[in-house]
Amino acid sequence: MNRFLSFAVIRAQLKQGRFSTPATSRNPGEIINSDDYWKSQNIEYMSHESQHEKWSEGQRRFIKLNFQYLKRSSRVIDIACGDGIGLSCLRQMGFCNVFGIDSNPIKVTEARRHGEAIVGDMHNLSFIGDQSIDVILCSHSLEHVYDPIKVLHEFKRILAANGILFLVLPYPDFGSLNDRAHLAKYLLGLHKFDHGRHLRKLLKSSGYRVIKTRFDTYREDEIWLTVTPIKAWDVFQ
């Protein structure tokens, strides 16, 4: 488990002056009006993963590394599936019970070329039954949401008791230039260099146990977390 950024990454970021950014915390409501949230995420900052080779390959790389030992019958949901790169990879690996959700209808149309996908908002997954999902993939998505705590609670509700949530987030995510895109980065603690301690603490307070943490630099500086819901009996351990 690689818990810390490499010295090469730290040196590069020091040269760029990225550690000099003040760790000022901001709530999403201070960055953008809730009424403008959908337009901001689905029009202003819309991008297509399939149009960027390294980004697409980075997504496939993550899935191959983390899903290789999972049962192919697992019920998997790709949250914010974009234009279907993850769905395509999962199907190629033999996962047969997979679907994606994205708030952008244009991306969903493209994703349907690779598998089942529907238009939906991860803040409200009421159309998915309690404890009905074995695995959630949420890659470069949670930092974009208006209310990450609500989203994490929704994930926990739909995950089976022994389910797995794979989170991929930009880390560290310094500076304020992308604030309107990465609304939740301050609440998640991605804006400060603490080796993910704030994020892991937040996940624990939201009812998760962090099983594995890894840092990666293939696409960009990222933190990978494998987490599972805390079972009722865990509270008494």
C-alpha positions as CSV (number, residue, x, y, z in Angstrom):
1,M,0.0,0.0,0.0
2,N,1.5,3.3,-1.1
3,R,0.3,5.7,1.5
4,F,2.5,8.7,0.6
5,L,3.3,10.7,-2.4
6,S,6.6,9.9,-4.0
7,F,9.5,12.2,-3.5
8,A,9.5,12.9,-7.3
9,V,6.0,14.1,-7.1
10,I,6.7,16.3,-4.1
11,R,9.7,17.8,-5.7
12,A,7.8,18.6,-8.9
13,Q,5.0,20.3,-7.0
14,L,7.5,22.3,-4.8
15,K,9.0,23.6,-8.0
16,Q,5.6,24.6,-9.3
17,G,4.9,26.4,-6.0
18,R,1.8,24.3,-5.4
19,F,2.4,23.9,-1.7
20,S,2.3,27.6,-1.2
21,T,-1.5,27.8,-1.8
22,P,-3.4,28.7,1.4
23,A,-5.5,25.8,2.6
24,T,-8.7,27.9,2.8
25,S,-11.8,25.9,3.2
26,R,-14.9,26.8,1.2
27,N,-18.3,25.2,1.0
28,P,-19.9,24.5,-2.4
29,G,-22.6,27.1,-1.7
30,E,-19.9,29.8,-1.4
31,I,-18.6,28.9,-4.8
32,I,-21.7,28.5,-6.9
33,N,-25.5,28.9,-6.5
34,S,-27.3,25.6,-6.2
35,D,-29.6,26.5,-9.1
36,D,-26.5,26.8,-11.4
37,Y,-24.9,23.6,-10.3
38,W,-26.4,21.3,-13.0
39,K,-25.5,23.8,-15.8
40,S,-22.0,24.2,-14.4
41,Q,-21.2,20.5,-14.3
42,N,-23.0,19.4,-17.4
43,I,-22.3,22.3,-19.8
44,E,-19.6,24.7,-18.5
45,Y,-17.2,21.9,-17.5
46,M,-18.4,19.0,-19.7
47,S,-15.6,16.9,-21.1
48,H,-15.5,13.6,-22.9
49,E,-13.1,11.0,-21.4
50,S,-13.1,9.0,-24.7
51,Q,-11.5,12.0,-26.4
52,H,-8.4,11.9,-24.2
53,E,-6.3,8.8,-24.7
54,K,-4.3,8.9,-21.5
55,W,-7.4,9.7,-19.4
56,S,-9.2,6.8,-21.0
57,E,-6.3,4.4,-20.5
58,G,-5.9,5.6,-16.9
59,Q,-9.5,4.6,-16.2
60,R,-9.0,1.2,-17.8
61,R,-5.8,0.8,-15.8
62,F,-7.5,1.5,-12.5
63,I,-10.3,-0.9,-13.3
64,K,-8.0,-3.7,-14.4
65,L,-5.9,-3.3,-11.2
66,N,-8.8,-3.1,-8.8
67,F,-11.5,-5.3,-10.3
68,Q,-9.4,-8.3,-11.4
69,Y,-10.1,-10.5,-8.4
70,L,-13.8,-9.6,-8.0
71,K,-16.6,-12.0,-8.9
72,R,-17.8,-11.4,-12.4
73,S,-21.4,-11.8,-11.2
74,S,-21.0,-8.8,-8.9
75,R,-23.7,-6.1,-9.2
76,V,-21.6,-3.1,-10.2
77,I,-22.6,0.5,-10.8
78,D,-20.3,3.1,-12.4
79,I,-21.3,6.4,-10.9
80,A,-20.8,9.4,-13.3
81,C,-20.0,6.9,-16.0
82,G,-19.4,9.6,-18.6
83,D,-19.3,8.3,-22.1
84,G,-18.8,4.6,-21.1
85,I,-15.1,3.9,-20.9
86,G,-15.5,2.2,-17.5
87,L,-18.6,0.2,-18.7
88,S,-16.7,-0.9,-21.8
89,C,-13.7,-2.1,-19.7
90,L,-15.9,-3.9,-17.1
91,R,-17.8,-5.8,-19.8
92,Q,-14.6,-6.8,-21.6
93,M,-13.4,-8.2,-18.2
94,G,-16.5,-10.4,-18.0
95,F,-18.7,-8.4,-15.6
96,C,-22.2,-9.1,-16.7
97,N,-24.3,-7.2,-14.2
98,V,-23.1,-3.6,-14.7
99,F,-24.8,-0.3,-15.3
100,G,-23.8,3.3,-15.3
101,I,-25.4,6.6,-14.1
102,D,-24.6,10.1,-15.3
103,S,-26.4,13.4,-15.0
104,N,-25.5,14.4,-18.6
105,P,-27.9,12.9,-21.2
106,I,-25.4,13.4,-24.0
107,K,-22.8,11.3,-22.2
108,V,-25.4,8.7,-21.3
109,T,-26.3,8.3,-25.0
110,E,-22.7,7.6,-25.8
111,A,-22.3,5.3,-22.8
112,R,-25.2,3.1,-24.0
113,R,-22.9,2.0,-26.8
114,H,-20.9,0.1,-24.2
115,G,-23.6,-1.1,-21.8
116,E,-26.7,-0.1,-19.8
117,A,-26.7,3.5,-18.6
118,I,-29.3,5.9,-17.3
119,V,-29.6,9.6,-16.6
120,G,-29.5,10.2,-12.9
121,D,-28.2,12.4,-10.0
122,M,-25.9,10.7,-7.5
123,H,-27.4,12.9,-4.8
124,N,-30.7,11.0,-5.2
125,L,-30.4,7.3,-6.0
126,S,-33.9,6.5,-4.6
127,F,-34.6,4.3,-7.7
128,I,-31.9,1.9,-6.4
129,G,-32.9,-0.5,-3.6
130,D,-31.2,-0.6,-0.2
131,Q,-28.1,-2.9,-0.1
132,S,-28.7,-4.0,-3.7
133,I,-25.2,-3.1,-5.1
134,D,-22.0,-5.1,-4.6
135,V,-19.5,-2.6,-6.0
136,I,-19.6,1.2,-6.7
137,L,-17.0,2.8,-8.9
138,C,-16.8,6.6,-8.4
139,S,-13.8,7.9,-10.4
140,H,-13.1,11.6,-10.5
141,S,-16.7,12.4,-9.6
142,L,-17.2,13.0,-5.9
143,E,-15.1,16.2,-6.0
144,H,-17.7,17.7,-8.4
145,V,-20.8,17.2,-6.3
146,Y,-22.7,19.9,-4.4
147,D,-23.2,17.8,-1.2
148,P,-20.6,15.0,-0.9
149,I,-21.9,13.9,2.5
150,K,-25.4,13.3,1.1
151,V,-23.8,11.4,-1.8
152,L,-21.7,9.2,0.5
153,H,-24.8,8.4,2.5
154,E,-26.7,7.4,-0.6
155,F,-23.7,5.2,-1.6
156,K,-23.8,3.5,1.8
157,R,-27.5,2.9,1.6
158,I,-27.4,1.1,-1.7
159,L,-24.2,-0.9,-1.0
160,A,-24.5,-4.5,0.3
161,A,-23.3,-5.1,3.8
162,N,-20.1,-6.5,2.4
163,G,-20.0,-4.1,-0.6
164,I,-17.1,-2.1,-1.9
165,L,-16.8,1.5,-2.9
166,F,-13.8,2.4,-5.1
167,L,-13.1,6.1,-4.9
168,V,-10.6,7.9,-7.2
169,L,-10.0,11.6,-6.6
170,P,-7.5,14.3,-7.6
171,Y,-5.0,14.6,-4.8
172,P,-3.6,17.0,-3.8
173,D,-5.9,19.4,-5.6
174,F,-4.3,22.8,-4.9
175,G,-5.2,26.2,-6.1
176,S,-8.6,27.9,-6.7
177,L,-8.7,27.9,-10.6
178,N,-10.9,24.8,-10.7
179,D,-13.2,25.7,-7.8
180,R,-16.3,25.9,-9.9
181,A,-15.6,22.4,-11.3
182,H,-14.3,20.8,-8.1
183,L,-16.9,22.2,-5.7
184,A,-16.4,19.6,-3.0
185,K,-12.6,19.5,-2.8
186,Y,-12.5,21.6,0.3
187,L,-15.0,19.6,2.2
188,L,-13.2,16.4,1.2
189,G,-9.8,17.8,2.2
190,L,-8.3,17.4,-1.2
191,H,-6.9,20.9,-1.1
192,K,-4.4,20.3,1.6
193,F,-1.3,18.1,1.8
194,D,-2.0,15.7,4.7
195,H,-1.7,12.3,2.9
196,G,-5.4,11.9,2.8
197,R,-6.0,12.0,6.6
198,H,-8.9,14.4,6.4
199,L,-10.6,12.4,3.7
200,R,-10.2,9.1,5.6
201,K,-11.6,10.7,8.7
202,L,-14.6,12.1,6.7
203,L,-15.3,8.6,5.3
204,K,-15.2,7.1,8.7
205,S,-17.6,9.7,10.1
206,S,-19.9,8.9,7.1
207,G,-20.0,5.2,8.1
208,Y,-17.2,3.6,6.1
209,R,-14.1,1.6,6.9
210,V,-11.1,2.5,4.7
211,I,-9.5,-0.8,3.6
212,K,-6.8,0.5,1.3
213,T,-5.2,3.8,0.3
214,R,-2.9,4.3,-2.7
215,F,-1.5,7.4,-4.4
216,D,-1.0,7.3,-8.2
217,T,0.3,9.7,-10.9
218,Y,-0.5,8.0,-14.2
219,R,-3.2,10.4,-15.2
220,E,-2.6,13.1,-12.7
221,D,-1.9,13.2,-8.9
222,E,-4.6,10.9,-7.5
223,I,-5.7,9.2,-4.3
224,W,-7.3,5.8,-4.6
225,L,-9.4,4.5,-1.7
226,T,-11.1,1.1,-1.3
227,V,-13.8,1.4,1.4
228,T,-16.6,-0.7,2.7
229,P,-19.6,0.2,4.9
230,I,-19.2,-0.2,8.6
231,K,-21.5,-3.0,9.7
232,A,-23.6,-2.6,12.8
233,W,-21.5,-5.1,14.8
234,D,-18.3,-3.2,13.9
235,V,-19.4,-0.3,16.1
236,F,-19.1,-2.5,19.2
237,Q,-15.6,-3.8,18.4
